[in-house]
Amino acid sequence: MGKSVVDILRSYGCEVIFPEEQTCCGQPAYNSGYHWEAKRVAQQLIRAFEQAEYVVSPSGSCTAMIRHYYPILFSTDEEWREKAQLFANKTFEFSEFLVKVVGTQSLKAEYEGVATYHHSCHMMRGLRLYEEPIQLLHFIQRLKVHELPYEKDCCGFGGTFAVKMEQISEQMVTEKVQHIVSTGANILVGSDMACLMNIEGRLRRLGYSIKAYHVAELINEGVKRYESNQSTSLS
């Protein structure tokens, strides 16, 4: 997934750097009430990307944490308040960046299959991003996109929720799987790896062969197939 993000951004002429000093965004600590520890992690991340013009994340969850909660974490810290806000302002979720910043209007990509898209809670509720990933999927030639019933329902992962409320989480993801299967899709697409890990794990346990892709992975695979088909037709 990470390599796919880099490949796609570079294909648009973006200079991509990947600072080795970067860390987790701190959301697990923040959501568990460890705000001091979350601040230390956030400071490390802000330092790592200080020279970057944009920060692109393949996770709606991480992007929501940075954009909404970093300014809150440092709201009373005179030294870090402005740095946190500037960092939040330049951080974008992957599909959001392609559509709103790069201005993607088409893709030289193709993938024959039927896909359905899972809208993660942090993407849809936290960032208010709905159309951007769907728009990118519709740009992929030969790909059919079927709407997922009850698409606003959580998949049941929710970070520590899946550990603390295991039985409820299992019922939620099982229901999500049933809705996915009902679409007739052979591909599940999402923008948060935690959701995809949770849902794909349940799909496998229940014996379904539906493959899960991050939106960047599917686009990158589509680009490769398009280029391969073009080369074949020219030869």
Contacts in CASP RR format, 6 or more apart in sequence:
PFRMAT RR
TARGET T0000
AUTHOR 0000-0000-0000
METHOD contacts of the structure
MODEL  1
MGKSVVDILRSYGCEVIFPEEQTCCGQPAYNSGYHWEAKRVAQQLIRAFE
QAEYVVSPSGSCTAMIRHYYPILFSTDEEWREKAQLFANKTFEFSEFLVK
VVGTQSLKAEYEGVATYHHSCHMMRGLRLYEEPIQLLHFIQRLKVHELPY
EKDCCGFGGTFAVKMEQISEQMVTEKVQHIVSTGANILVGSDMACLMNIE
GRLRRLGYSIKAYHVAELINEGVKRYESNQSTSLS
1 58 0 8 1.000
1 193 0 8 1.000
1 214 0 8 1.000
1 216 0 8 1.000
1 217 0 8 1.000
2 58 0 8 1.000
2 216 0 8 1.000
3 220 0 8 1.000
4 214 0 8 1.000
4 216 0 8 1.000
4 217 0 8 1.000
4 219 0 8 1.000
4 220 0 8 1.000
4 221 0 8 1.000
5 56 0 8 1.000
5 58 0 8 1.000
5 94 0 8 1.000
5 216 0 8 1.000
6 16 0 8 1.000
6 18 0 8 1.000
7 220 0 8 1.000
7 223 0 8 1.000
8 98 0 8 1.000
8 216 0 8 1.000
8 219 0 8 1.000
8 220 0 8 1.000
8 223 0 8 1.000
9 16 0 8 1.000
9 56 0 8 1.000
10 16 0 8 1.000
11 223 0 8 1.000
12 98 0 8 1.000
12 102 0 8 1.000
12 104 0 8 1.000
14 102 0 8 1.000
17 52 0 8 1.000
19 48 0 8 1.000
19 49 0 8 1.000
21 44 0 8 1.000
21 47 0 8 1.000
21 48 0 8 1.000
22 44 0 8 1.000
22 45 0 8 1.000
22 48 0 8 1.000
22 49 0 8 1.000
23 41 0 8 1.000
23 44 0 8 1.000
23 45 0 8 1.000
23 48 0 8 1.000
24 41 0 8 1.000
24 45 0 8 1.000
25 41 0 8 1.000
25 42 0 8 1.000
25 45 0 8 1.000
25 62 0 8 1.000
25 65 0 8 1.000
25 66 0 8 1.000
26 37 0 8 1.000
26 38 0 8 1.000
26 41 0 8 1.000
26 42 0 8 1.000
26 45 0 8 1.000
26 65 0 8 1.000
27 38 0 8 1.000
27 61 0 8 1.000
27 62 0 8 1.000
27 65 0 8 1.000
27 69 0 8 1.000
28 159 0 8 1.000
28 160 0 8 1.000
29 35 0 8 1.000
29 37 0 8 1.000
29 38 0 8 1.000
29 41 0 8 1.000
30 38 0 8 1.000
30 65 0 8 1.000
30 69 0 8 1.000
30 73 0 8 1.000
31 159 0 8 1.000
31 160 0 8 1.000
32 160 0 8 1.000
35 73 0 8 1.000
38 73 0 8 1.000
39 73 0 8 1.000
39 74 0 8 1.000
39 77 0 8 1.000
42 66 0 8 1.000
42 70 0 8 1.000
42 73 0 8 1.000
42 74 0 8 1.000
42 84 0 8 1.000
43 80 0 8 1.000
45 66 0 8 1.000
45 87 0 8 1.000
46 70 0 8 1.000
46 80 0 8 1.000
46 83 0 8 1.000
46 84 0 8 1.000
46 87 0 8 1.000
49 55 0 8 1.000
49 87 0 8 1.000
50 83 0 8 1.000
52 90 0 8 1.000
53 90 0 8 1.000
54 90 0 8 1.000
54 91 0 8 1.000
54 92 0 8 1.000
54 97 0 8 1.000
54 101 0 8 1.000
55 66 0 8 1.000
55 87 0 8 1.000
55 90 0 8 1.000
55 91 0 8 1.000
55 92 0 8 1.000
56 91 0 8 1.000
56 92 0 8 1.000
56 93 0 8 1.000
56 94 0 8 1.000
56 97 0 8 1.000
57 63 0 8 1.000
57 66 0 8 1.000
57 91 0 8 1.000
57 92 0 8 1.000
57 93 0 8 1.000
57 94 0 8 1.000
58 93 0 8 1.000
58 94 0 8 1.000
58 191 0 8 1.000
58 193 0 8 1.000
58 214 0 8 1.000
58 216 0 8 1.000
59 93 0 8 1.000
59 191 0 8 1.000
59 192 0 8 1.000
59 193 0 8 1.000
59 194 0 8 1.000
60 93 0 8 1.000
60 120 0 8 1.000
60 122 0 8 1.000
60 123 0 8 1.000
60 127 0 8 1.000
60 129 0 8 1.000
60 191 0 8 1.000
60 192 0 8 1.000
61 120 0 8 1.000
61 122 0 8 1.000
61 123 0 8 1.000
61 192 0 8 1.000
61 194 0 8 1.000
63 91 0 8 1.000
63 92 0 8 1.000
63 93 0 8 1.000
63 96 0 8 1.000
63 122 0 8 1.000
63 127 0 8 1.000
64 122 0 8 1.000
64 123 0 8 1.000
64 126 0 8 1.000
64 127 0 8 1.000
65 122 0 8 1.000
66 87 0 8 1.000
66 88 0 8 1.000
66 91 0 8 1.000
67 88 0 8 1.000
67 91 0 8 1.000
67 127 0 8 1.000
68 88 0 8 1.000
68 126 0 8 1.000
70 84 0 8 1.000
70 85 0 8 1.000
70 87 0 8 1.000
70 88 0 8 1.000
71 81 0 8 1.000
71 84 0 8 1.000
71 85 0 8 1.000
71 88 0 8 1.000
73 84 0 8 1.000
74 80 0 8 1.000
74 81 0 8 1.000
74 83 0 8 1.000
74 84 0 8 1.000
75 81 0 8 1.000
77 84 0 8 1.000
92 100 0 8 1.000
92 101 0 8 1.000
93 123 0 8 1.000
93 127 0 8 1.000
93 129 0 8 1.000
93 132 0 8 1.000
93 191 0 8 1.000
94 191 0 8 1.000
94 215 0 8 1.000
94 216 0 8 1.000
95 129 0 8 1.000
95 132 0 8 1.000
95 133 0 8 1.000
95 135 0 8 1.000
95 136 0 8 1.000
95 191 0 8 1.000
95 215 0 8 1.000
96 127 0 8 1.000
96 129 0 8 1.000
96 132 0 8 1.000
98 104 0 8 1.000
98 132 0 8 1.000
98 136 0 8 1.000
99 131 0 8 1.000
99 132 0 8 1.000
99 135 0 8 1.000
99 136 0 8 1.000
100 132 0 8 1.000
104 136 0 8 1.000
104 139 0 8 1.000
106 139 0 8 1.000
107 136 0 8 1.000
107 139 0 8 1.000
107 140 0 8 1.000
107 219 0 8 1.000
107 223 0 8 1.000
108 223 0 8 1.000
108 226 0 8 1.000
108 227 0 8 1.000
109 139 0 8 1.000
109 140 0 8 1.000
109 141 0 8 1.000
109 219 0 8 1.000
109 222 0 8 1.000
109 223 0 8 1.000
109 225 0 8 1.000
109 226 0 8 1.000
110 140 0 8 1.000
110 141 0 8 1.000
110 142 0 8 1.000
110 143 0 8 1.000
110 222 0 8 1.000
110 225 0 8 1.000
110 226 0 8 1.000
110 229 0 8 1.000
111 140 0 8 1.000
111 141 0 8 1.000
111 142 0 8 1.000
111 143 0 8 1.000
111 187 0 8 1.000
111 218 0 8 1.000
111 221 0 8 1.000
111 222 0 8 1.000
111 225 0 8 1.000
112 142 0 8 1.000
112 143 0 8 1.000
113 142 0 8 1.000
113 143 0 8 1.000
113 144 0 8 1.000
113 186 0 8 1.000
113 187 0 8 1.000
114 143 0 8 1.000
114 144 0 8 1.000
114 145 0 8 1.000
114 146 0 8 1.000
114 183 0 8 1.000
114 184 0 8 1.000
114 185 0 8 1.000
114 186 0 8 1.000
114 187 0 8 1.000
115 137 0 8 1.000
115 143 0 8 1.000
115 144 0 8 1.000
115 145 0 8 1.000
115 146 0 8 1.000
115 185 0 8 1.000
115 186 0 8 1.000
115 187 0 8 1.000
115 188 0 8 1.000
115 189 0 8 1.000
115 213 0 8 1.000
115 218 0 8 1.000
116 145 0 8 1.000
116 146 0 8 1.000
116 147 0 8 1.000
116 148 0 8 1.000
116 180 0 8 1.000
116 183 0 8 1.000
116 184 0 8 1.000
116 185 0 8 1.000
116 187 0 8 1.000
116 188 0 8 1.000
116 189 0 8 1.000
117 133 0 8 1.000
117 134 0 8 1.000
117 137 0 8 1.000
117 145 0 8 1.000
117 148 0 8 1.000
117 151 0 8 1.000
117 188 0 8 1.000
117 189 0 8 1.000
117 190 0 8 1.000
117 215 0 8 1.000
118 148 0 8 1.000
118 151 0 8 1.000
118 155 0 8 1.000
118 176 0 8 1.000
118 180 0 8 1.000
118 188 0 8 1.000
118 189 0 8 1.000
118 190 0 8 1.000
118 195 0 8 1.000
118 196 0 8 1.000
118 199 0 8 1.000
119 130 0 8 1.000
119 148 0 8 1.000
119 151 0 8 1.000
119 152 0 8 1.000
119 190 0 8 1.000
120 155 0 8 1.000
120 190 0 8 1.000
120 191 0 8 1.000
120 192 0 8 1.000
120 195 0 8 1.000
121 154 0 8 1.000
121 158 0 8 1.000
122 192 0 8 1.000
123 129 0 8 1.000
123 130 0 8 1.000
123 133 0 8 1.000
123 191 0 8 1.000
123 192 0 8 1.000
124 130 0 8 1.000
124 152 0 8 1.000
129 191 0 8 1.000
133 189 0 8 1.000
133 190 0 8 1.000
133 191 0 8 1.000
133 215 0 8 1.000
134 145 0 8 1.000
136 215 0 8 1.000
136 219 0 8 1.000
137 143 0 8 1.000
137 145 0 8 1.000
137 189 0 8 1.000
137 215 0 8 1.000
137 218 0 8 1.000
138 145 0 8 1.000
140 218 0 8 1.000
140 219 0 8 1.000
140 222 0 8 1.000
141 226 0 8 1.000
146 183 0 8 1.000
146 184 0 8 1.000
146 185 0 8 1.000
147 183 0 8 1.000
148 179 0 8 1.000
148 180 0 8 1.000
148 183 0 8 1.000
149 179 0 8 1.000
149 182 0 8 1.000
149 183 0 8 1.000
150 175 0 8 1.000
150 179 0 8 1.000
153 172 0 8 1.000
153 175 0 8 1.000
153 176 0 8 1.000
153 179 0 8 1.000
154 172 0 8 1.000
155 172 0 8 1.000
155 173 0 8 1.000
155 176 0 8 1.000
155 195 0 8 1.000
155 198 0 8 1.000
155 199 0 8 1.000
156 162 0 8 1.000
156 168 0 8 1.000
156 169 0 8 1.000
156 172 0 8 1.000
156 173 0 8 1.000
156 176 0 8 1.000
156 198 0 8 1.000
157 169 0 8 1.000
157 173 0 8 1.000
157 194 0 8 1.000
157 195 0 8 1.000
157 197 0 8 1.000
157 198 0 8 1.000
158 169 0 8 1.000
158 194 0 8 1.000
159 194 0 8 1.000
161 169 0 8 1.000
162 169 0 8 1.000
162 198 0 8 1.000
169 198 0 8 1.000
170 202 0 8 1.000
173 198 0 8 1.000
173 199 0 8 1.000
173 202 0 8 1.000
174 202 0 8 1.000
174 206 0 8 1.000
176 199 0 8 1.000
176 202 0 8 1.000
177 199 0 8 1.000
177 202 0 8 1.000
177 203 0 8 1.000
177 206 0 8 1.000
177 208 0 8 1.000
180 188 0 8 1.000
180 199 0 8 1.000
180 203 0 8 1.000
180 210 0 8 1.000
181 208 0 8 1.000
181 210 0 8 1.000
185 210 0 8 1.000
186 209 0 8 1.000
186 210 0 8 1.000
186 211 0 8 1.000
187 210 0 8 1.000
187 211 0 8 1.000
187 212 0 8 1.000
187 213 0 8 1.000
187 218 0 8 1.000
188 196 0 8 1.000
188 199 0 8 1.000
188 200 0 8 1.000
188 203 0 8 1.000
188 210 0 8 1.000
188 211 0 8 1.000
188 212 0 8 1.000
188 213 0 8 1.000
189 212 0 8 1.000
189 213 0 8 1.000
189 214 0 8 1.000
189 215 0 8 1.000
189 218 0 8 1.000
190 196 0 8 1.000
190 212 0 8 1.000
190 213 0 8 1.000
190 214 0 8 1.000
190 215 0 8 1.000
191 214 0 8 1.000
191 215 0 8 1.000
193 214 0 8 1.000
196 212 0 8 1.000
196 213 0 8 1.000
196 214 0 8 1.000
199 212 0 8 1.000
200 210 0 8 1.000
200 211 0 8 1.000
200 212 0 8 1.000
203 210 0 8 1.000
203 212 0 8 1.000
213 221 0 8 1.000
END
